[in-house]
Amino acid sequence: MARVRDERTGKFCLVESEPISKKQIGVRLPLSMEEKLRQIAGKDMSAWVREAIAEKLEREQQASA
């Protein structure tokens, strides 16, 4: 997925250039992590989590290159 800067917020967001998988991935979090995640991610948690995973995958890929 490509990342572009949102002109209104200045934040990077994902441009979904490919379909979203029909399979879901569930993660159980400690209560403190869930609370922080909900505060930071806001209403669009799915997009926030996808972007966080994309950033981590990019860092891992760069580290292994």
C-alpha positions, 0 to 999 in steps of 0.5 A: 500500500502506498502512503501519502500525506493528508493535506488537511492533517499533515499525517501520512495515510494509506492509499489502498491500491489493492483489495482488503483481505476477507480474512481478519487478524485478531489480537488480544491486547493488555488493557492498558495498550487497548486504552492507549490505542483507542485514545490515539487511533480514534474512530478509524482504528482499523485504518490506524492499525493497518498503517502501523503494521505497514510502517513496521513491515517497512522498517523490518524490510529495510533492516533485513536488506 
